[in-house]
Amino acid sequence: MTSNLYDRLLAGAESDQSICIEKDDGTALSYAELAALSGRFANFLARIGIGPNHRVAVKVEKSVEAVALYLATLRAGAVYLPLNTAYTPTETEYFIRDAQPTLIVCDPREEADLRAIAAKAGGRVETLDHRGKGSLADAAAGFPARFDTVARTNDDLAAILYTSGTTGRSKGAMLTHGNLSSNALTLVQEWRYSSKDVLIHALPIYHVHGLFVACNVTFAARARILFMQKFDAERILTTMARSTVLMGVPTFYVRLLESANLNERATANMRLFVAGSAPLLAETHRAWKERTGHAILERYGMTETGMIASNPYEGARIAGSVGRPLPAVEVRVTDPETGAILPVGDVGMIEVKGPNVFAGYWNMPDKTAAEFRADGFFITGDLGKLDAQGYLYIVGRGKDLIITGGFNVYPKEIETEIDAIDGVSESAVVGVPHADFGEGVTAAVVRLPNSSVDERAILDALSGRLAKFKQPKRVIFVETLPRNTMGKVQKNLLRERFATIYATKAG
């Protein structure tokens, strides 16, 4: 067996008749059937010349076939590049031009747009819809199920995920086979995962949480996935009677708490509720424990690192804390200016080192070098503190990154779009606490003299330019933006000013 992530997760799956995935329609695939499907896709990829280090960009709706394509890309030795389905054509074109994928797989509804992009950037286009149908599925259907997985080392690239910074363009985080396998196998142990587990999967699969955590961990344990096309609170509550694990973003838990059907009886068969991708409010943690008797297990991760820390499976799960560093992962808190390690309890920059930490940013050697210390620690950009028991607390983001509903948003991109709207003088975008999304994207806007531009006009102008999750939930007009003596906008003051605007359902 090589270090190919597929082998680390699914070696021998070809003969495993246990159920792997149950679909929305009630049909199920065994591990052997998933292996066969991924084998056909891998044979197709190899036939069209895709092999080690070629990129495969995938912008499709959630389906079992999309999961099989991910596995096939690994098996072919290529690099998987998932793209958020909410990205506009303009946003998508940047990623395609930057990554130069050999193959682009998209929803049939976007085929015309992607072919136009591919014509400029190169790359073949195939389609796959939410039912797993399309030109890719048709082409792969005639290929053999058996495929000899290409040998890879721990240091070979398995995926590129684009992440957001606070300025400049999006960065492609290069994740290796070793990064992803170490994280998955560690979480199997830490969360006591076994073949008896049944996961409710209502997350997207173009994201670390839904793909590299939920799927990889489940595959590694040979557990079962109940594969839901989208989040449905009442359906999830019904499904808990035959499930053991739910992984979700804070929004999931807020929505479930709104149901009169949530109680200890409904969750009696469940053993683990995991929250991540955005900050979980302490009040949500407490309310969940009161209603169900279960303490949500909050964990902390990033696109560049996978999971870094987790509250314990056995032991205190502290509201407001993301737990202790995972085994083999080192976390320290440093002075943002000097890099000096700070005492326990002091707030500073979170830095991390371990087998989970990515290999760098695609085609950005200078940016990569700037984000690592000489001793190999990655500078996360998050501010936090460690307590005497080793629990980590996230208190802010040093780079003003916004995490909303599990998605990273950088303010500069939104500000650029708002500033281009007629009647706008300038803007500043911040994230403020939001019970459903962790943080709500909020824009402070200064009008030009005599301008009558209003909130609706700005939101309408942004709707065709930015993915929905990036669009502000509120636009608030101000006379001036607060600045320090150097002219830098003091976003901390805006966050304080707007801290309670989403305290009511009107937000």
N, C-alpha and C positions, 0 to 999 in steps of 0.2 A: 504493500500500500504506500502511495506517495503522500505528500503533504497537500495535495489538491483538496480544497475545502469539501468538494463533493464526497470524496472518499472518507474524510474525517466525519462527515455527517451521515452518509448513506451507504457505506460499504456493505455489500451483501444484500442490499434492498431488493435486488432482482428476484430473490427467492422468498421474500417476506410477504406473506399473504394477509398480514394484519392490516386493519383499516388505517389509512393515513389521513385522508381528507374526506369530509362529508360536505357536499355542496348545498346551496340554498334549496334546490329542488328535491333534496332527499337522497339523491344518488351518491355513491361513495366510490373512492379509489383506494385500492390497497397500495402499500409501499411498492410492491412489484409492478403494479400498473403505472404508478408515477415514474418509476425508474424506466419503464419501457417508453413512456411518452417523452421523457427527457432524452432518451437515447435516440428516438426518431428525430427530434429537433436538433440534437448534436450532430447526427449524421448529415442532416441538411446543411447545417452551418459549415461543416467540414467540406461538403461538396461545393459550396460557393466560395471556398478559399479562406474561411475564417478559422484562425488558429491562435497560438500563443501571442498575446499582447494586442491583438485586434480588438477594437472597441465595438460593443453592440449597444446602441442607444435604444431605450424602450420607454415609450410614452403611451401606455395603454391602461384601460380600465382593469379592475381586479378580476382575475379568473384563475382557475387551476392551471390552464394552459400557460398563463403568464408566469406562474411559479415554475412550471416545467421549463420554460424558456430560460429563466434565471439559472436553473440547475444545468441546463444544456450548455449555456455559455461557460459555466465553470468547467464542465466536462471537456469542452473543446479547448480549454486553456486560454480562452479569450477573457476580456474585461467587461463586466456588466455595468451599464450606465443607466440607472433608472431616473426618469424625469417626472416631476409632478404633473399630473394631468390638468391642473388648473393653469399652467403656464400658457401665456398668449403666444401666437406665432413669432412675434418680435423677440420675446424672451427665449423661446425655444431655439431660434436661429443662433443666438449667442452660444449656447451650449454645443450645438452641432458644429459650428465653425471652430470652436475652441478644442473640442475633443476629437474631431475628425473621425467619427465612427465609420467602420466599413459597412455596417448594417444599421438601418433605422427602422424600428418596428413601431407602428402607430395605430390608433383607432381608424377604421375606414373613413369616418367622418372628417378626419384631418389629413387624409391622404394627399389631396391636392396641395395643401399648404406645405406639407413635409416634402413632397416631390419638388416643389419650387425651391425650398431651402437646400435640399440635397443636390439640386442642379448647380448651386453655387459652391457648396462645400464638398461635394463628392459623397459617395455612399449609396448603397442600394436601399430601396424602401419596400417593406412588406407590411401587411396589415394583420391585426388581431383585435377582435371586439370583446365585449364583456361576457359573451357566451363562449369565448374561445374559438370563434370562427373567423376566417379571413384567409388571405393568400398564404400566410405563413403556415397555418394549420393544414391547408390544402396541399401545399408543396411538401410538407414533412410527412404527411400520411403514408406515402408510398415507400418510405425508407425503413430499414430494419430497426428493430427495437434494441438490438445489442450494439453497444458502442464501448470501445476501449478508452476509458477516461485518460486524458493526456496528463502525464506526470508534471507536477508543479512543486516548487519549493516553498517554504514558509515566506520567503522574501518576494516571491512573484506576485504581481498585481492580480487581484480578484475583482475589484470594483473601483469605480470612481463615482463619488457622490459630491454634487455641487452644494457648497455651503455658502452662507452669507457672512460678510464682514460689515463694518460700519461705513466704509468708504470704498470707492473703486468697484471693480467688477467681481462677480461671483468666482469662487475658487473651487477647483476640483480636488477634493481630498482623495488621495490614493490609498486604498485599503488593500492589504495583502491577504493571501490565504492564511498566513499565520495570525494576523490581527483578528480575523473573523472567527477562525476556529478556536483560538484561545478564549475569546470572549464567550462563545456559545458553550463550550465545555465547562468553563468556570461557572456560568449561570445554572447549568444543569445541576451542578453540585450545590451551589449556594441556595438555590430555590427548591432543592429536594425533588427535582423533576424525575419522573419515571414513566415507563410504558403504560402505567395505569391512568395517567393524566389525560384529561380531555380539555382542550383549550377553546374558549370562545374567541374567535378571531374576527373582529369587526374593524380592524385598522386598515389603512391603505398599505399597499406593498411597494411603494416607491420611496420608502422612508426607512431609516434605521430601525425604528421600533417595530414596524409591522413585518419587515422582511428579515433583518439580521438578528433581531431578538426573538420575536414571536415564532417565525418559521424555523430558523436555524436551531433554536433551543428545542423545539418540539421534535424536529427531525432527529437531532442528536440523541434524544431520549426514546425515540420510536413511540412517541405518544400520538394522540389523535387530535386533529384540528376540525372544529365546526366552523366552516368557512362562510362567513356572512358578507354579502355584497356591500352592505352599508350598516351603519349603526341604527338599531331599532330598540329602544329601551324596553318596551313590553315584551318583545320577542326574546331579548336577552334574559329577562327575568324568568320567562317560561323555560328557557333552555338551561338555566342553572341547575335544574333538577337532575340533569344527566351530565353535568360538567364539573370540573374541579378547579379550573384556572380562568381568570379574566385578565387580560392585559389591555390597558386603556390610557387615554390622555385624561386630564382632570375633567374635561367637558363630559366624558362618559359618566363619571360618578355624580356630577352635578345633575345631569339629566335623570339618572336612575333614582336619585334622592327625591326628585319631583313626583315619582310614582307612588301612589297609595299602596301598591302591591309589593313594595320593598320592605322586607322584614326578616327576622331571623329564620323563619320557616322557609322563605324563598331561597335563602342562601345556605341552607343547612348542608347541602352536598358539596359546597365549595370549600377549598382549602387555602386558596391564594388569590388575592386581588393586588395587581401591580399597577402603579401609576408612574408615568414619566412623560418626557418630551416637552413639558411645561411645568411651571411651579404649581404644586398642589397647595391650596390654601389650608391653613391649619383648621379653619372652621369646617371645611369639607371633610377633613380627616376625622374630626371629632363627631360630626353628624353621622358619618358612615358607621363608626364604632357604636354609637348609641342605637342606631336603627337595626344593625345586622349582627353585632357582636364581633365582627371582624375588624382588625386594624389593617388599613391599606398599607402595602409595602411600597414606599416611594424610593425610587432610585435615580441616579444622576449619570447622564452620558452626553456625548457630543457626536456629531458626524465624524469628526477626526479621530475619535477614540473608542467608539462604541461605549459600553458601560464602564464607568469609572468606580462608582460607589453604590452601595445598596444597604438599606435597612436590613437587619438580620431576619432570617426565617424564624429562628428561635432566639428570643430576646426582645428587648424593648425597641419598638418602632416609634420613633419620636416625631411628633407633628412638627413640621418646619425644618426637619433635618432630612438629608438624603442618605444618611447612614455612614458606614465605615467604608474605606477603600476595599475593593475586591482583592482576593489573594493575588500576589505577584504584581499588584499595581501600587505604585508609590504616589502619594499626594503630599504636597507641601504648600504652605501659604507664605508668600514673599512680599516684600516691599515693592510696589509697582515701579518705583523710580530706580532703586538700587539693586533689586534682586536679592537682598539679604533675607534670610529665613526669619520669620516673625515668631514671637512666643505664642503659646497656646492661648486662644481666646481673642487674639488680635485679628482685625480684618485686613486682608490684603489680596494679592493676586493668587489664584489657584493655579498650581503647576502640577503636571502629571507625567509619570514615566512608567512604561511597562510594555508587555507584548501586545497589548491592545492598541498602542499609539501608532497612528498612520505613518506612511512613508514620506509624506510631503505633499505639496500642492502641485498639481499637473501643470507643467510648463511655467512654473513660478519659482525658480531656485532662490531668488533673492527674498521673496516672501516666506518661503520655507525656512531659510536661514534666520530670518528675523523673528520667527515664532518659536525657535528652540534655543535653550540655554546651551552653553558649551558642554555641560555634563549630561545632555540628552533629555532634559525635562522640557515638555511642551507647555507653552504659556497659553492657558485656555482663554484668557480675556474675561473670565468670570471672577467676581470678587466674593470672598467667603472667609470662613473661619473654622478652625478645628477646636473641639472642646477637649476636656481632660480625658474623656472616654474614647476619643478618636472619631467621634461623629462629626461629619462635615455639614456645614450650613452655608447655603448660597444666599448672599445678601444683595447682590446686584451684578451688573455687567459693566466691566470697565470700558467697554467699547460701544455702549449704548445699543447693543444688539437687542432686538425684540423677539421674544418667543411667544407666538400666539397660536393656540390650538395645536401645539406640537410642531409648528413650522417656524423656521428662522426667517426674520425679515430685517433688512438693514434700512435705516431711515433715509440714507442719502438718495436711494433710488426713488423713493416716494416723494421726497422733497424736490428733486429735480423735475418730476412730472407736475407737481403742484405749482412750482415757481413759473412754469411755462404757460399757465392758464391766464387768460386775459383778466386783468383786474387785481392780480396778486402781486404784491411787492416781494414778500419772502415768506418762508415757512420753516417750521421745525417739527419733526415727528418724534414722538416718544411712545413708550409702552407703559401703561398704568394698570394696576390690579383689576382683573375682571374674573368674576367667579366661574364663568363658563370656559374662558379661553386662556386663563392664566394671566395673560396680558392683553389689553385691548389697544390696537393701533390707534393713536390719537394725534391729530394734526393741529398745531397752533399756527394760525395764518394772519399775516398783516396785509390789509388791503392797500392798494394804491389810492392816493387822494381822489375823492369823488367816485370811487368804484362802489358798485352795489352788488358785486359778486357774493353769492350766499352759499351755504353749506350744500344745498342740493345741486347747484351748478358745478361745484368742485367734485362732488361724488360722481355725478353723471360724466364729467370729463375723464375721470380716472377709470371708469368701468370698462372701457375698451382698451385701456393701456396697461393695466396691471391685473395680475391674478387676484381673485376675490379675497384670498386670505391676506393680501398685502394692503388692501384698500382700507382707509381709516373707518373706524366705527363711529367716530365723531370728528367734526371739524369745528374748532373753536376759534373765534376771531379775537385778536388782541391788538392793542395799540402799538406795542413794541415787543420784541423778543428780549428777554433778560440776557445781558452779556457781562463778561468780566472785563478787567482793564485792558486785556489783550484783544478784546472784540469777539471772543469765543462765546457762542450761545451756551448758556448755563442750563442744560437740559434737566439737571437735577431739580432746579427750581420749578420747571414746568411739570415734572413728575409729581412734585409735592403739591403744586397748585391744583392739578387735575386728579389727585389720588382717589377721590370719592365719587367721580362722575358716573361710574358704572355700579354704584351701590344699590340702585333700584333697577327693576326689570326694564325700565325705559332704555337702559344702556344696551 
